[in-house]
Amino acid sequence: MAPKGILITASDTKAIVDSVKSAREAGLLVIALDTPLEPIDAADATFATDNFKAGLLIGQWAAAKMGDEAANAKIAMLDLAISQPSVDVLRDQGFLTGFGIDTVDIAKWGDETDPRIVGNEVTAGNEEGGLKAMEALLAKNPDINVVYTINEPSAAGAYEALKAAGKTALIVSVDGGCPGVEDVKSGVIGATSQQYPLLMASLGIEAIAKFAADGTRPAPTEGKDFFDTGVSLITDQAAEGVESIDSVKGLELCWG
Amino acid sequence: MASDPRAASSFEEGLKGASEKVAEFQHEADTLKRLQHWLHQTPSAVPLIVLLVSLVIFGVVADNFFKATTLSTILQQIAIVGILGCAQTLVILTAGIDLSVGATAVFSSVIMGQFTFRYGLPAELAIVIGLACGAAIGAVNGVLVAYMRLPPFIVTLGTWQIILASNFIYSKNETIRSSDIEAQAPALRFWGEDVTFYGTPRPAEGVDPASVQSAFVTLDAMPGTGVKVLYAVFLLILLVAIMAYVLRSTAWGRHVYATGDDPDAAALAGVPTKKVLIQVYALAGFFCAIAGWVMIGRFGSVSPTASTGQLGNIQSITAVVIGGISLFGGRGSIVGMFFGALIVGVFEMGLRLVGTDPQWTFFLIGVLIIFAVAVDQWIRKVSG
């Protein structure tokens, strides 16, 4: 049986577009998972979590948690990679928007001029990267009190750096993997936005099966240009005005 | 000719007017030549000069650079690359190259972690097993290079991928969390402990914290006081010092240089070159495993996806090359590698504090690599 569709999670969201185009011309249904292509309509459909909203939620939570002190926050931004893939930009800019900081160009991180941002560093999304990035930013400004991280492994690394320096800060992150939710429970991470990658994959496969059976193409969620598989904020310190679930519930829903 | 021999009345007279000096080397007074000669004798001088110059430049242009905490952060950031650099130095001195160093380090750290947590072994035993695995992996590289006569680049290109894949398969890509290690296997985190200088010691129970004075050296300081230096940093300095002595002043060390300089001549002179090669690669593997142990202390957790697995080889080769060690083997000093690693660390931190695009760090490191190799070529001409 010939293949009917492709599920793809691109690491270079722009470069892959031409190959995706030829696959679609050959009659395949291409669904981008997790990470939208650039432009987003290069794929037939995108099954993703709303990464901007994921960032927005932790930004709102951090601002609410700090209250009036948010005006004097010293923020470390631990991003993913120099190449700024869309997931990296969306989470970062979502966080800043949620916290109430002008993002300047919303398609790009690192161009902000707000003095509350101590700096942006890349982490490759792992503990090692998170640790080194946090150490560098602490050298720049030892008074950092809010740490945005691209994902939970980098948050764990940032926590180690803070602990070694004898500092504490509000660490927020995105993903909701089981080790990450455990870290919320033990207080390493203040809040994380949980996403549901297994749902993306299973719904993606179902959509391709449907397309193979009767040619129906998946439709995006109303009001968005992709199919949203949802996001919830997980924290054990609920903040007023920001909807969240606790880590016990988060552990029931987590993956990995 | 000074005089016509046929006109001389005796044989001795034929020497009249000829030079009466014994054959000797002509030392040219040219300062450039003398500099070249001095650098040839002192291979770690160039990286030391570059290091000092970059320290001064960043000290002037970057705020917060000349602070004890910043400098100790630089040292701890190069600890792992520096230890991998010790391994890489040994191999490169034999005119080889080891692309598998980072992967060996990560795999060894995963073995230490998993043997403790999956099989319930005491952490100390798991560490010994991890170190032994690192040495064994290195020995395999050595056998393939020495007896199969395969080029080191190809051998370690292959083992790099094999080790990294084994690492992901064996670990199931699972991270062992920091809090679990702290609670159950603190020995794994040994090298992440620190000595604090000018910190305030933790007061004993019932003692008013305000009455405790800051001490020159404390092992258990109050968080946020004083300057922390990780055990890992002391370990790196110790390893460099020991290996500098071994390479310079022991028969084995001279054999390593001889094997790298000219293996055929070394073999004719009685150096067991094959044995030396295997020992060098095995020792390099052992150092990588030590780096793996240090990684656990540094990062707190055991992560099979640590960037070192992919980048450790390039980072360590960079330190070695900037450190003035010749890729053609047989020339250079491990102290130079240490300076090379420091130069990279100083550039990374300095440029971050200045706030430039991180790409400039890579740009300048690239320039330094080419500069270092060009200087090496120029210095080598002194013997040519």
HADDOCK unambig.tbl for C-alpha pairs under 7 A between the chains (distance, minus, plus):
assign (segid A and resid 126 and name CA) (segid B and resid 305 and name CA) 6.96 0.50 0.50
assign (segid A and resid 126 and name CA) (segid B and resid 306 and name CA) 6.33 0.50 0.50
assign (segid A and resid 127 and name CA) (segid B and resid 299 and name CA) 6.35 0.50 0.50
assign (segid A and resid 127 and name CA) (segid B and resid 306 and name CA) 6.98 0.50 0.50
assign (segid A and resid 128 and name CA) (segid B and resid 299 and name CA) 5.92 0.50 0.50
assign (segid A and resid 128 and name CA) (segid B and resid 306 and name CA) 5.89 0.50 0.50
assign (segid A and resid 128 and name CA) (segid B and resid 307 and name CA) 6.79 0.50 0.50
assign (segid A and resid 131 and name CA) (segid B and resid 299 and name CA) 6.70 0.50 0.50
assign (segid A and resid 132 and name CA) (segid B and resid 77 and name CA) 7.00 0.50 0.50
assign (segid A and resid 135 and name CA) (segid B and resid 73 and name CA) 6.99 0.50 0.50
assign (segid A and resid 136 and name CA) (segid B and resid 349 and name CA) 6.64 0.50 0.50
assign (segid A and resid 139 and name CA) (segid B and resid 70 and name CA) 5.57 0.50 0.50
assign (segid A and resid 140 and name CA) (segid B and resid 64 and name CA) 6.75 0.50 0.50
assign (segid A and resid 140 and name CA) (segid B and resid 353 and name CA) 5.90 0.50 0.50
assign (segid A and resid 157 and name CA) (segid B and resid 299 and name CA) 6.21 0.50 0.50
assign (segid A and resid 160 and name CA) (segid B and resid 299 and name CA) 6.78 0.50 0.50
assign (segid A and resid 160 and name CA) (segid B and resid 300 and name CA) 6.61 0.50 0.50
assign (segid A and resid 165 and name CA) (segid B and resid 223 and name CA) 6.70 0.50 0.50
assign (segid A and resid 165 and name CA) (segid B and resid 224 and name CA) 5.58 0.50 0.50
assign (segid A and resid 166 and name CA) (segid B and resid 223 and name CA) 4.03 0.50 0.50
assign (segid A and resid 166 and name CA) (segid B and resid 224 and name CA) 4.32 0.50 0.50
assign (segid A and resid 167 and name CA) (segid B and resid 224 and name CA) 6.64 0.50 0.50
